[in-house]
């Protein structure tokens, strides 16, 4: 049995409360809180206590060096897309004439405070100063490992990027001095520019920045439609029927970025976080041509070892008799180059 981290619990209590969203009820909003249709609400604070008291946490190293260097293109040609894995759920997606960041986090800690909470063990795969001009930022939900206020402030100030967030996150982020915010609901579609359309699609998750704002904002995933192909960013999600629903509504996915980490113990994490076996099933549900595994290896958020997601993904692919190249665990710092007519890796 591991000791409860008093500092960790204090950090949770210190989490900020976001403003309540005001809007009409829908099939996933009851007028006060968002909910997952047909899914039991994610376990609450007492379950967190049980996990922290009785959990069997595998030790991670204090620091891990990156082994890859990004190979950003000088320009992106027609029919090309470059994806650089920066850390966790932060990816730089470069399409012809358009640079997109997903769930950008450059802070050392994913926490309400800078002095406690989960601390990164790997440096970002790309220094913030080396980013190309960012045109759009896609935020999946407001958990600290996906919505990092200091990073969004800097992107707003230095890149003048359009920052897209789920319903309920715009008002409080504006109070943090972040500009050019747009909040979206499931099913919202809009052009991002350069011939790319964005659709905000469901995921199976929840939201909170502290103990008193649970599910006051929405969560979700993103579909990018480009040159007749579809690129899917899963954000953070448990396994559920939404993957098949997205494929049936929008067609086969060309490239998917799916979470494979932060999944143990299953009794606590299963509803909100896929394990690698479930991620492979999501890959199949989406009829994805290729997938990249993300959301692992930078911050220890759950009990599994730092390399366990990679081993478990390999075993799941073997079980489904799928070749390894169809679903790779993304390597921090690596740039992946894809073309409309084939799949090759750059970097």
C-alpha positions in Angstrom: 0.0 0.0 0.0 1.3 3.5 -0.9 1.0 6.5 1.3 -1.6 9.1 0.3 0.2 12.2 -1.1 -1.1 15.0 1.1 0.4 17.5 -1.3 -1.4 15.9 -4.2 -4.7 16.2 -2.4 -4.0 19.8 -1.4 -3.3 20.6 -5.1 -6.7 19.1 -6.0 -8.4 21.2 -3.4 -6.6 24.3 -4.7 -7.9 23.8 -8.3 -9.7 26.8 -9.6 -13.5 26.8 -10.2 -14.6 27.7 -13.7 -17.7 29.7 -14.5 -20.9 27.8 -15.0 -22.0 27.6 -18.7 -25.2 29.3 -19.5 -27.2 27.8 -22.4 -30.2 25.8 -23.4 -30.5 22.1 -22.4 -29.6 19.4 -24.9 -29.1 15.7 -25.1 -25.8 16.1 -23.2 -26.5 19.2 -21.1 -29.1 19.4 -18.4 -29.1 23.2 -18.0 -26.4 23.1 -15.3 -23.9 20.3 -16.1 -22.8 18.3 -19.1 -23.2 14.6 -19.1 -22.4 11.6 -21.3 -25.6 10.1 -22.8 -26.0 6.5 -21.7 -22.8 6.5 -19.6 -22.5 6.4 -15.8 -20.9 9.5 -14.4 -17.1 9.2 -13.7 -16.1 8.2 -10.2 -15.8 11.1 -7.7 -13.6 12.2 -4.9 -14.1 9.3 -2.6 -12.9 7.0 -5.3 -9.9 9.2 -5.8 -9.1 8.7 -2.1 -9.5 4.9 -2.4 -7.2 4.8 -5.3 -4.5 7.0 -3.7 -4.6 4.9 -0.5 -4.7 1.4 -2.0 -3.2 1.9 -5.4 -0.2 0.0 -6.6 1.8 2.7 -8.3 4.8 1.7 -10.5 7.8 4.1 -10.0 8.8 6.2 -13.0 12.3 7.6 -13.5 12.8 11.2 -12.5 14.0 12.2 -15.9 14.1 10.7 -19.4 16.1 12.2 -22.3 14.4 12.6 -25.7 16.1 10.5 -28.4 14.5 12.2 -31.5 14.9 15.7 -33.0 11.9 17.2 -34.9 12.3 17.5 -38.7 9.9 20.4 -39.4 9.4 21.1 -43.1 10.5 24.4 -44.6 7.2 24.3 -46.4 4.4 21.7 -46.7 3.6 20.7 -50.3 0.2 19.8 -51.6 -0.8 16.3 -50.5 1.5 16.3 -47.5 0.8 16.4 -43.7 3.5 16.5 -41.0 2.7 15.5 -37.4 5.3 16.2 -34.7 4.7 14.6 -31.3 5.6 17.2 -28.6 4.3 15.5 -25.5 1.2 13.8 -24.0 -1.6 15.1 -26.2 0.3 18.0 -27.7 0.8 17.6 -31.4 1.9 20.0 -34.1 -0.1 19.2 -37.3 1.2 20.9 -40.4 -0.9 21.0 -43.5 -0.4 23.1 -46.6 -0.9 26.7 -45.4 -2.1 25.7 -42.0 -0.4 24.9 -38.7 -2.5 23.4 -35.8 -1.6 22.6 -32.2 -3.7 20.2 -30.1 -4.0 20.4 -26.3 -0.7 22.4 -26.0 1.2 22.0 -22.7 4.7 23.4 -22.3 4.6 23.9 -18.5 6.6 21.6 -16.3 3.6 20.6 -14.1 0.1 19.8 -15.0 -1.4 21.2 -11.9 -3.2 24.3 -10.5 0.1 25.4 -9.0 3.7 25.5 -10.2 5.3 24.0 -7.1 3.4 20.7 -6.8 1.5 18.2 -8.8 2.5 15.9 -11.7 5.9 17.0 -13.0 7.2 16.2 -16.5 9.9 13.6 -16.8 10.6 14.4 -20.5 11.3 17.8 -22.0 8.9 18.9 -24.8 9.8 17.4 -28.1 9.9 20.8 -29.6 10.9 24.1 -27.9 8.1 26.6 -27.9 10.5 29.2 -29.5 10.9 26.9 -32.5 7.2 26.6 -33.3 6.2 27.8 -36.8 3.4 30.4 -36.9 0.4 28.7 -35.3 -3.0 29.4 -36.9 -5.4 27.3 -34.8 -5.3 25.6 -31.4 -7.7 22.7 -30.6 -8.4 22.1 -26.9 -10.3 18.8 -26.1 -11.3 19.6 -22.5 -10.2 21.5 -19.4 -8.1 19.1 -17.4 -4.7 20.4 -16.5 -2.8 17.9 -18.7 -4.8 19.2 -21.7 -5.6 22.8 -21.0 -2.5 24.7 -19.8 -3.3 28.4 -19.2 0.3 29.7 -19.4 0.8 28.0 -22.7 -2.5 29.3 -24.1 -1.6 32.8 -22.9 1.7 32.7 -24.7 0.1 31.3 -27.9 -2.6 34.1 -27.8 0.0 36.8 -27.2 2.8 35.6 -29.6 1.0 33.7 -32.3 -2.4 35.4 -32.4 -3.9 31.9 -32.9 -7.6 31.1 -32.9 -8.1 29.0 -29.8 -11.1 26.6 -30.0 -12.4 25.2 -26.7 -15.5 23.2 -25.7 -18.6 24.9 -24.4 -18.1 26.4 -20.9 -14.4 27.2 -21.2 -14.5 30.6 -23.0 -15.6 33.0 -20.3 -13.1 32.0 -17.6 -10.2 31.8 -20.1 -11.0 35.3 -21.3 -10.6 36.4 -17.7 -7.1 34.9 -17.9 -6.2 37.3 -20.7 -6.6 34.8 -23.6 -7.9 36.3 -26.8 -9.5 35.0 -30.0 -11.3 32.2 -28.2 -14.2 30.3 -29.8 -16.2 27.7 -27.9 -17.9 24.8 -29.7 -20.5 22.1 -29.1 -20.6 18.5 -30.4 -21.4 18.5 -34.1 -20.1 22.1 -34.7 -18.4 22.4 -38.1 -16.3 25.3 -39.4 -13.5 26.0 -41.8 -10.1 26.6 -40.3 -8.6 27.9 -43.6 -6.4 26.5 -46.3 -9.2 24.1 -47.3 -9.4 22.4 -43.9 -12.7 22.0 -42.1 -13.0 21.1 -38.4 -15.8 19.2 -36.7 -16.0 18.9 -32.9 -17.0 15.3 -32.1 -17.9 13.5 -28.9 -15.5 11.6 -26.6 -16.2 9.7 -23.4 -14.8 11.8 -20.6 -15.5 14.5 -18.1 -14.3 17.9 -17.0 -13.2 19.9 -13.9 -10.4 22.3 -12.8 -11.2 21.7 -9.1 -13.6 20.0 -6.7 -16.6 22.3 -7.3 -16.9 22.7 -11.1 -17.3 19.1 -12.2 -18.8 18.8 -15.7 -19.5 22.6 -15.9 -17.8 22.5 -19.4 -17.9 20.1 -22.3 -15.2 17.7 -23.6 -14.7 16.1 -27.0 -12.5 15.2 -29.9 -11.8 16.8 -33.3 -12.1 15.7 -36.9 -10.2 17.5 -39.6 -11.4 17.2 -43.1 -8.8 17.9 -45.7 -8.3 16.9 -49.4 -11.0 14.3 -49.2 -9.3 12.7 -46.1 -10.1 12.7 -42.5 -7.7 13.3 -39.6 -8.9 12.5 -36.1 -7.6 13.8 -32.8 -9.1 11.7 -29.9 -8.0 14.0 -27.0 -8.7 12.0 -23.9 -11.4 9.3 -23.8 -12.6 6.0 -22.5 -13.6 3.4 -25.1 -17.3 3.7 -26.1 -19.7 3.6 -29.0 -18.7 7.1 -30.2 -15.9 5.8 -32.3 -18.2 3.7 -34.5 -20.7 6.6 -34.5 -18.1 9.1 -35.8 -17.0 6.7 -38.5 -20.6 6.0 -39.6 -21.4 9.7 -39.6 -18.3 11.0 -41.4 -16.6 8.1 -43.1 -13.3 6.2 -42.8 -10.5 7.9 -40.9 -7.2 8.3 -42.8 -5.1 9.2 -39.7 -6.1 8.9 -36.1 -4.3 10.1 -33.0 -5.5 8.0 -30.1 -4.7 8.0 -26.3 -3.0 4.8 -25.1 -1.8 5.8 -21.6 -3.0 6.8 -18.1 -5.3 3.7 -17.7 -4.4 1.9 -14.4 -6.2 0.9 -12.2 -9.0 -0.2 -14.5 -11.7 -0.1 -11.9 -11.1 3.7 -11.6 -9.8 4.7 -15.1 -11.7 2.5 -17.5 -14.6 4.9 -18.0 -12.5 7.9 -18.9 -9.2 6.4 -20.3 -8.6 3.7 -22.8 -5.9 1.1 -22.4 -3.9 0.0 -25.5 -6.2 -2.9 -26.2 -9.2 -0.6 -26.3 -7.3 1.9 -28.4 -6.7 -0.8 -31.0 -10.4 -1.5 -31.0 -11.1 2.2 -31.4 -8.7 2.2 -34.4 -10.7 -0.6 -35.9 -14.1 1.1 -35.1 -12.8 4.2 -36.9 -11.6 2.1 -39.8 -8.4 4.1 -39.5 -5.7 3.6 -42.1 -3.0 4.6 -39.7 -3.0 5.6 -36.0 -0.5 7.2 -33.6 -0.6 6.4 -29.9 -0.4 9.5 -27.7 -1.2 10.5 -24.1 1.6 8.6 -22.4 5.2 8.8 -21.2 5.6 12.5 -20.1 3.7 12.9 -16.8 2.9 10.1 -14.4 -0.8 10.4 -13.9 -1.8 6.8 -13.1 -0.3 3.6 -11.8 1.2 1.8 -14.9 4.9 2.0 -15.7 6.3 4.5 -18.1 6.9 2.0 -20.9 3.9 -0.3 -20.3 1.6 1.4 -22.9 4.1 0.6 -25.6 4.4 -3.0 -24.6 0.7 -3.4 -24.2 0.0 -1.8 -27.6 2.4 -4.2 -29.3 0.6 -7.1 -27.6 -2.8 -5.8 -28.7 -1.7 -5.5 -32.3 -0.3 -9.0 -32.2 -3.6 -10.3 -30.8 -5.6 -8.6 -33.6 -3.0 -9.8 -36.2 -2.3 -6.2 -37.2 1.1 -5.1 -38.5 2.9 -2.7 -36.1 3.1 0.1 -38.7 -0.6 0.6 -38.8 -0.6 1.8 -35.1 2.6 3.3 -33.8 3.3 4.6 -30.3 4.3 8.2 -31.1 7.8 9.1 -30.1 8.4 12.4 -28.3 10.2 14.8 -30.7 9.6 12.7 -33.9 8.1 14.3 -37.0 5.9 12.0 -39.0 5.4 12.7 -42.7 2.3 11.4 -44.5 1.3 11.8 -48.1 -2.1 11.3 -49.6 -0.9 8.5 -51.8 1.3 6.6 -49.2 2.5 6.6 -45.6 6.2 7.2 -44.9 7.9 8.5 -41.8 10.2 11.5 -41.8 12.5 12.8 -39.2 
